Amino acid sequence: MKKVWKWVPLLLLAALLMQGCSSLGIGSKDKSKVTLKVLTSSTQFNAYVPLLKEKFPHLSFEVVDVNGKLRQENTPATERESRAVEIIEAEQPDLYYNFSPNYYTEESRLVDLAPLIERDHVQLNEVQQQVVASTVDSEGVLTSISPSIDRYVLFVNRKLLQEHSIAEPSSPMSWEVFRETALALKEKNQSLSGYEMSDSWWSYYSIFVGETMMGFRSIENGQLTLDRPEWRALTEQLVEDYQNQIAKNDGYNPDFSERQRTGMFVEKASYVHNMLSSNATTDSWSIMELPNGFGYTGSTSYLLPAAFSLDKSSKHIEEAWKLIIYLMSEEGASLISSNSLSSGFVTYPQYVNIGDFSTDVIYQSQGRAAPISTESLKNAPYLQFNNVMQKQLSDAASGSITFEQAWTEVENIVRELNADPANFITRSN
């Protein structure tokens, strides 16, 4: 009998150790089931779900497409902002995919991911380090991270320039050389377009060029800056090029066959896949950094086509964070690439194939991009500003009014919106 009692403490100790290991997940065959609520801007995340369930069998996903919901409800444009806030608050998400609640709220709902990266000693490769450095906002906060990237680049029609005996520009290219090259092609052949931007909507078009290529800020210290001389000078050049048909002015058309008659066009780097399907090669085309002007020497910011963010109020931050860490790993990159889960390029270049085009322009940046702004217009005033810009600049470009008349109306709406601080959001984390 004494021999039996001698083993009891040891058995109790072994039981306690096994219980402790199980609570830590060590040796546990079945972790506690967790459902992650995911808010997205499209249905794209649904393609991830079955693949992630194989890797994380204890996770299930409830996916809510906010934009789809707004469309289904026929929510008017002026009410989309308030309705989106209602959806966010009602759903109480854990994870966001390509959807930022910060667009709709003054106080950030998002976790700063930088401390988590440091805490868990997450090993980021060189590309990922560049992306993270360029993704922090002006307050030094990292609210999103993406296992894939994209960026705007300049596609140059080498063949067309060679056929018209025009010197092929080199990178880095100035804004002046860009316009001179486009003008030279137009003068040689009136049926061709010198260049094309990635959008024909004026409020987006002019601000995109100003912020991306010139380093301007459209909002500073809670005020629109488009009444400044540099914005006027740039916009007048864009309208002039449109009037003279140097810039393609018959509407945005991403069809590659249409772009064969354009000297240069600005587009996301991932557009190269469209070109490859048409057997484009480096003999006829080159891909370059965007031109810079007005003294700006910074690089083009990375785009995050698969942006993941965490909600501060989530009870499952750790589970969602582990999922993000996995997708940022080389194994995750292989999964994304082999299943075409993202429209961009994974952050491991060895999994990217773009024919004989170099990936350097995608992964290497010349200079530092400006930090992401934490300031924006609220939805209603943005729509008001957007409509004035579109109408006035379209009318000026068509010649129905002078640029002076158009810009006077732009300055008027800028002053009107700047007069009321309630038109702006400055997000704080």
Phi and psi in degrees as a GROMACS rama.xvg file:
@    title "Ramachandran Plot"
@    xaxis  label "Phi"
@    yaxis  label "Psi"
@TYPE xy
-60.3891  -35.2753  LYS-2
-65.2046  -36.7741  LYS-3
-64.4754  -47.2448  VAL-4
-63.5694  -28.9908  TRP-5
-61.8149  -27.3805  LYS-6
-88.0192  -14.5919  TRP-7
-59.7923  -48.7994  VAL-8
-58.1701  -39.3492  PRO-9
-65.7967  -39.6887  LEU-10
-65.9724  -39.9652  LEU-11
-63.3173  -42.3925  LEU-12
-62.4409  -43.8926  LEU-13
-62.9545  -39.7504  ALA-14
-64.3653  -41.811  ALA-15
-63.7743  -42.1024  LEU-16
-62.9626  -41.7494  LEU-17
-65.0404  -39.1043  MET-18
-64.6699  -40.5904  GLN-19
-64.8316  -43.5744  GLY-20
-62.5578  -39.4903  CYS-21
-65.1868  -39.4706  SER-22
-66.1615  -25.3672  SER-23
-87.8777  -5.79309  LEU-24
90.6169  2.35117  GLY-25
-84.1864  119.789  ILE-26
78.5312  1.27216  GLY-27
-80.578  129.16  SER-28
-83.0015  -26.2978  LYS-29
-137.712  105.058  ASP-30
-71.3457  163.303  LYS-31
-61.0318  137.163  SER-32
-70.2583  135.927  LYS-33
-133.271  134.462  VAL-34
-106.821  122.314  THR-35
-97.4258  125.586  LEU-36
-86.3072  121.443  LYS-37
-115.886  122.728  VAL-38
-100.133  130.941  LEU-39
-133.008  173.257  THR-40
-106.764  3.21839  SER-41
-160.241  -175.42  SER-42
-93.2022  6.72041  THR-43
-61.222  -34.2848  GLN-44
-64.5385  -23.6331  PHE-45
-56.9784  -29.3644  ASN-46
-69.347  -25.2756  ALA-47
-73.9892  -31.4824  TYR-48
-54.9071  -54.7593  VAL-49
-63.0854  -32.7358  PRO-50
-72.2824  -39.0092  LEU-51
-70.9621  -31.2319  LEU-52
-65.658  -32.7055  LYS-53
-65.1771  -39.0012  GLU-54
-80.3423  -34.5267  LYS-55
-125.441  76.9007  PHE-56
-63.6919  -18.1042  PRO-57
-83.114  -6.35326  HIS-58
-101.124  141.384  LEU-59
-128.618  163.727  SER-60
-131.439  135.712  PHE-61
-114.408  112.972  GLU-62
-106.084  128.916  VAL-63
-120.933  116.972  VAL-64
-88.5762  102.407  ASP-65
-64.4023  -47.542  VAL-66
-62.5989  -39.4585  ASN-67
-61.6984  -39.0313  GLY-68
-65.7239  -41.7092  LYS-69
-63.7018  -39.8925  LEU-70
-66.6834  -42.4654  ARG-71
-61.7742  -35.4437  GLN-72
-84.4295  -4.29038  GLU-73
54.3012  43.7756  ASN-74
-68.5357  124.941  THR-75
-60.0124  150.444  PRO-76
-56.0381  -36.9719  ALA-77
-72.1296  -14.1067  THR-78
-110.553  -0.0345565  GLU-79
-62.5495  -39.3754  ARG-80
-62.582  -50.9692  GLU-81
-66.7743  -36.5764  SER-82
-68.5081  -38.2128  ARG-83
-61.728  -41.1054  ALA-84
-60.8151  -41.8915  VAL-85
-61.4654  -41.9789  GLU-86
-64.6672  -44.6748  ILE-87
-59.5661  -46.7633  ILE-88
-68.7992  -34.599  GLU-89
-73.8108  -37.4935  ALA-90
-79.9972  -28.3028  GLU-91
49.3016  66.3163  GLN-92
-73.7222  160.925  PRO-93
-97.9938  -36.1174  ASP-94
-137.727  144.589  LEU-95
-118.65  140.331  TYR-96
-127.319  114.75  TYR-97
51.926  36.2085  ASN-98
-148.333  125.639  PHE-99
-115.259  116.067  SER-100
-65.9207  -19.1666  PRO-101
-64.9582  -18.2668  ASN-102
-67.4363  -24.5308  TYR-103
-108.519  -15.0799  TYR-104
-125.775  148.534  THR-105
-74.8268  -41.9538  GLU-106
-92.525  127.082  GLU-107
-65.4502  136.046  SER-108
-93.4479  -1.75733  ARG-109
-98.1662  144.38  LEU-110
-73.1038  138.113  VAL-111
-75.0911  115.275  ASP-112
-81.0933  -18.1312  LEU-113
-58.6256  -46.6669  ALA-114
-62.2557  -31.8342  PRO-115
-69.021  -39.1507  LEU-116
-60.6749  -43.1019  ILE-117
-69.9965  -43.9495  GLU-118
-58.3108  -43.9945  ARG-119
-94.3412  7.51323  ASP-120
49.8015  45.5471  HIS-121
-65.5788  124.828  VAL-122
-85.0466  104.723  GLN-123
-94.7334  135.989  LEU-124
-75.9187  178.776  ASN-125
-61.4384  -41.1473  GLU-126
-62.9563  -46.8698  VAL-127
-63.0055  -36.0598  GLN-128
-63.3615  -41.3942  GLN-129
-63.1466  -42.3861  GLN-130
-64.5108  -45.9521  VAL-131
-61.4504  -43.338  VAL-132
-61.4403  -33.8286  ALA-133
-90.0269  -4.47322  SER-134
-101.1  -15.9106  THR-135
-63.9927  144.796  VAL-136
-84.2506  -176.836  ASP-137
-68.3206  -11.4085  SER-138
-95.1895  2.54802  GLU-139
80.1888  19.8999  GLY-140
-105.216  138.254  VAL-141
-108.749  104.693  LEU-142
-101.65  -12.9945  THR-143
-138.881  151.291  SER-144
-145.042  146.374  ILE-145
-134.714  135.222  SER-146
-77.5368  -5.06249  PRO-147
-136.998  159.56  SER-148
-136.78  167.904  ILE-149
-154.304  172.593  ASP-150
-164.579  155.586  ARG-151
-77.5859  136.415  TYR-152
-136.869  173.874  VAL-153
-108.845  122.038  LEU-154
-94.4036  124.544  PHE-155
-111.251  125.747  VAL-156
-82.3306  84.3178  ASN-157
-58.2686  -43.056  ARG-158
-60.5927  -44.2363  LYS-159
-65.521  -41.328  LEU-160
-66.0453  -40.8023  LEU-161
-64.8147  -40.5685  GLN-162
-63.4265  -25.5504  GLU-163
-108.138  17.1918  HIS-164
53.9288  44.5355  SER-165
-110.634  131.266  ILE-166
-60.4631  132.293  ALA-167
-76.2408  124.147  GLU-168
-68.4362  154.693  PRO-169
-111.852  162.5  SER-170
-100.456  138.732  SER-171
-75.9564  144.049  PRO-172
-108.166  139.293  MET-173
-83.1973  159.718  SER-174
-61.1849  -36.6508  TRP-175
-64.557  -45.5417  GLU-176
-64.7407  -39.055  VAL-177
-57.1808  -50.1102  PHE-178
-68.8971  -37.5084  ARG-179
-64.4087  -40.3006  GLU-180
-64.4977  -43.6843  THR-181
-63.5733  -41.9651  ALA-182
-64.6983  -41.7244  LEU-183
-59.993  -40.7452  ALA-184
-67.2351  -41.5979  LEU-185
-64.3355  -39.1841  LYS-186
-67.0006  -32.811  GLU-187
-74.3248  -32.1288  LYS-188
-150.386  105.218  ASN-189
-65.8345  -18.1109  GLN-190
-81.1343  -7.92089  SER-191
-100.545  162.072  LEU-192
-106.36  138.212  SER-193
-70.8773  -44.6144  GLY-194
-154.182  165.481  TYR-195
-141.32  136.306  GLU-196
-91.5262  175.159  MET-197
-86.6179  5.43387  SER-198
-158.563  150.308  ASP-199
-110.945  6.18641  SER-200
-86.4243  115.469  TRP-201
-59.145  -40.9852  TRP-202
-63.1548  -36.3818  SER-203
-76.3443  -44.7099  TYR-204
-56.0211  -55.7845  TYR-205
-68.0184  -39.0804  SER-206
-70.4174  -37.2963  ILE-207
-58.1036  -49.3844  PHE-208
-63.713  -43.8593  VAL-209
-63.1779  -46.1405  GLY-210
-79.6158  -38.576  GLU-211
-81.8672  -39.6665  THR-212
-103.198  -21.8829  MET-213
-111.699  -9.97563  MET-214
75.9342  14.9365  GLY-215
-71.2048  161.543  PHE-216
-115.955  127.978  ARG-217
-79.2543  -21.8915  SER-218
-133.721  128.828  ILE-219
-139.265  131.391  GLU-220
52.7805  42.916  ASN-221
69.5561  26.8992  GLY-222
-140.384  136.875  GLN-223
-66.451  141.677  LEU-224
-111.111  8.73275  THR-225
-71.8256  -3.31837  LEU-226
-88.5205  5.21186  ASP-227
-81.1347  154.245  ARG-228
-58.4739  -36.8016  PRO-229
-67.1157  -35.2503  GLU-230
-67.003  -41.3617  TRP-231
-62.6849  -46.0808  ARG-232
-60.3975  -44.8146  ALA-233
-65.022  -48.3553  LEU-234
-63.7448  -35.7268  THR-235
-64.267  -37.9368  GLU-236
-63.3986  -43.2751  GLN-237
-63.9312  -42.9457  LEU-238
-65.2301  -40.8052  VAL-239
-61.744  -44.5596  GLU-240
-64.4709  -34.7289  ASP-241
-68.5369  -45.0887  TYR-242
-60.2272  -41.1293  GLN-243
-86.0184  6.28383  ASN-244
59.8628  22.4723  GLN-245
-71.4134  -43.3236  ILE-246
-87.83  138.905  ALA-247
-58.9106  123.328  LYS-248
-124.755  22.8683  ASN-249
-110.28  28.8146  ASP-250
96.1271  150.645  GLY-251
-73.0667  126.629  TYR-252
-140.323  108.068  ASN-253
-78.1276  3.09066  PRO-254
-63.354  122.699  ASP-255
-63.3682  -32.9822  PHE-256
-62.5487  -31.9229  SER-257
-70.6685  -31.2324  GLU-258
-81.7585  -5.12423  ARG-259
-64.326  -20.3964  GLN-260
-104.904  24.1143  ARG-261
-123.583  135.281  THR-262
-67.7922  -42.472  GLY-263
-148.77  145.77  MET-264
-143.756  147.164  PHE-265
-96.0996  128.933  VAL-266
-160.445  165.859  GLU-267
-63.5435  145.426  LYS-268
-59.2915  -30.4068  ALA-269
-64.961  -11.8082  SER-270
-62.3429  -18.373  TYR-271
-57.2301  -27.0679  VAL-272
-65.4676  -36.1911  HIS-273
-61.8536  -40.0415  ASN-274
-68.7845  -40.6232  MET-275
-63.057  -34.799  LEU-276
-67.1679  -17.2562  SER-277
-103.493  16.3985  SER-278
64.8824  31.2009  ASN-279
-69.6658  144.405  ALA-280
-134.065  172.811  THR-281
-71.4064  -11.418  THR-282
-66.9309  -30.8898  ASP-283
-108.073  -22.1292  SER-284
-136.891  150.676  TRP-285
-132.37  157.731  SER-286
-119.947  126.408  ILE-287
-131.382  163.814  MET-288
-61.8502  153.625  GLU-289
-65.3298  148.47  LEU-290
-68.3628  151.542  PRO-291
-118.22  152.627  ASN-292
-147.585  176.833  GLY-293
55.8232  33.6472  PHE-294
81.9107  1.44074  GLY-295
-78.8746  134.728  TYR-296
-125.483  9.11022  THR-297
-74.01  169.485  GLY-298
-94.2521  169.939  SER-299
-79.4846  131.911  THR-300
-61.9146  150.976  SER-301
-74.5955  144.039  TYR-302
-97.5345  148.575  LEU-303
-114.432  88.7336  LEU-304
-73.4281  -7.88972  PRO-305
-137.149  58.7415  ALA-306
-77.8104  125.842  ALA-307
-111.26  138.139  PHE-308
-139.321  157.988  SER-309
-115.003  141.394  LEU-310
-86.7554  133.547  ASP-311
-59.0911  -32.3877  LYS-312
-85.8473  -1.55698  SER-313
-64.2164  143.279  SER-314
-89.6986  -2.08118  LYS-315
-125.876  38.7969  HIS-316
-59.9974  -42.9125  ILE-317
-65.1355  -42.462  GLU-318
-64.7917  -43.603  GLU-319
-67.6473  -36.1473  ALA-320
-65.8364  -39.8517  TRP-321
-62.0777  -36.6103  LYS-322
-63.7487  -42.7437  LEU-323
-65.0239  -43.3453  ILE-324
-57.574  -41.6525  ILE-325
-62.0406  -46.5038  TYR-326
-65.255  -25.0468  LEU-327
-81.4061  -8.55388  MET-328
-82.0198  170.098  SER-329
-64.3572  -37.6079  GLU-330
-62.2382  -41.1581  GLU-331
-63.4522  -39.735  GLY-332
-62.3377  -40.3811  ALA-333
-63.8954  -41.4234  SER-334
-62.2726  -47.2148  LEU-335
-64.1846  -44.5951  ILE-336
-66.8991  -47.1089  SER-337
-69.599  -21.7074  SER-338
-108.659  7.44005  ASN-339
49.4136  51.5017  SER-340
-82.457  -17.2764  LEU-341
-130.349  150.369  SER-342
-80.3529  -13.3722  SER-343
-97.0451  -140.974  GLY-344
-124.221  131.538  PHE-345
-63.2947  157.792  VAL-346
-83.228  13.1731  THR-347
-115.964  100.032  TYR-348
-55.9386  -24.8695  PRO-349
-65.4313  -15.1069  GLN-350
-98.6936  11.2011  TYR-351
-112.233  131.792  VAL-352
-128.532  111.812  ASN-353
-125.106  44.7691  ILE-354
63.6751  -136.366  GLY-355
-92.1999  8.63367  ASP-356
-78.2313  140.638  PHE-357
-77.0513  143.511  SER-358
-87.7477  -0.413571  THR-359
-56.9917  -41.451  ASP-360
-67.3967  -20.3294  VAL-361
-82.913  -44.5256  ILE-362
-99.065  -22.6515  TYR-363
-106.073  134.648  GLN-364
-112.67  142.919  SER-365
-99.9959  98.5222  GLN-366
90.2747  173.661  GLY-367
-99.0273  132.458  ARG-368
-73.2838  151.904  ALA-369
-65.5897  143.962  ALA-370
-59.4048  150.941  PRO-371
-67.8516  133.831  ILE-372
-72.472  148.009  SER-373
-100.686  5.31317  THR-374
-109.341  143.658  GLU-375
-158.019  163.186  SER-376
-79.7279  145.852  LEU-377
-68.279  166.633  LYS-378
-61.7917  -49.0503  ASN-379
-61.7836  -50.5034  ALA-380
-65.2633  -30.0142  PRO-381
-63.4719  -44.9082  TYR-382
-61.8303  -38.5366  LEU-383
-62.9166  -47.2026  GLN-384
-63.2231  -43.9282  PHE-385
-59.0871  -44.6524  ASN-386
-66.0013  -39.3012  ASN-387
-66.2536  -46.3986  VAL-388
-58.2515  -47.2712  MET-389
-63.1183  -47.9839  GLN-390
-65.5958  -49.2415  LYS-391
-66.4088  -45.434  GLN-392
-74.7175  -31.9526  LEU-393
-64.1866  -42.8732  SER-394
-64.5808  -40.1392  ASP-395
-66.5244  -40.6411  ALA-396
-66.8866  -31.0415  ALA-397
-82.4375  -11.8505  SER-398
88.7037  5.01793  GLY-399
-75.9034  -22.6509  SER-400
-137.559  165.005  ILE-401
-80.1027  160.576  THR-402
-62.8041  -37.1437  PHE-403
-57.6389  -44.7555  GLU-404
-63.8237  -43.0769  GLN-405
-63.3424  -46.0575  ALA-406
-69.3771  -28.8515  TRP-407
-60.6122  -41.3336  THR-408
-69.3139  -36.1697  GLU-409
-62.9715  -46.2748  VAL-410
-61.7368  -35.9012  GLU-411
-64.7193  -44.8635  ASN-412
-69.3184  -33.8466  ILE-413
-62.1191  -46.9287  VAL-414
-64.3046  -39.9966  ARG-415
-62.4278  -45.8239  GLU-416
-71.4888  -36.3548  LEU-417
-66.8104  -23.063  ASN-418
-70.5091  -16.8542  ALA-419
-122.053  104.678  ASP-420
-58.305  -22.0332  PRO-421
-68.0805  -11.1861  ALA-422
-77.0897  -9.43044  ASN-423
-117.908  153  PHE-424
-118.28  130.209  ILE-425
-117.537  107.211  THR-426
-75.405  142.254  ARG-427
-126.321  145.226  SER-428
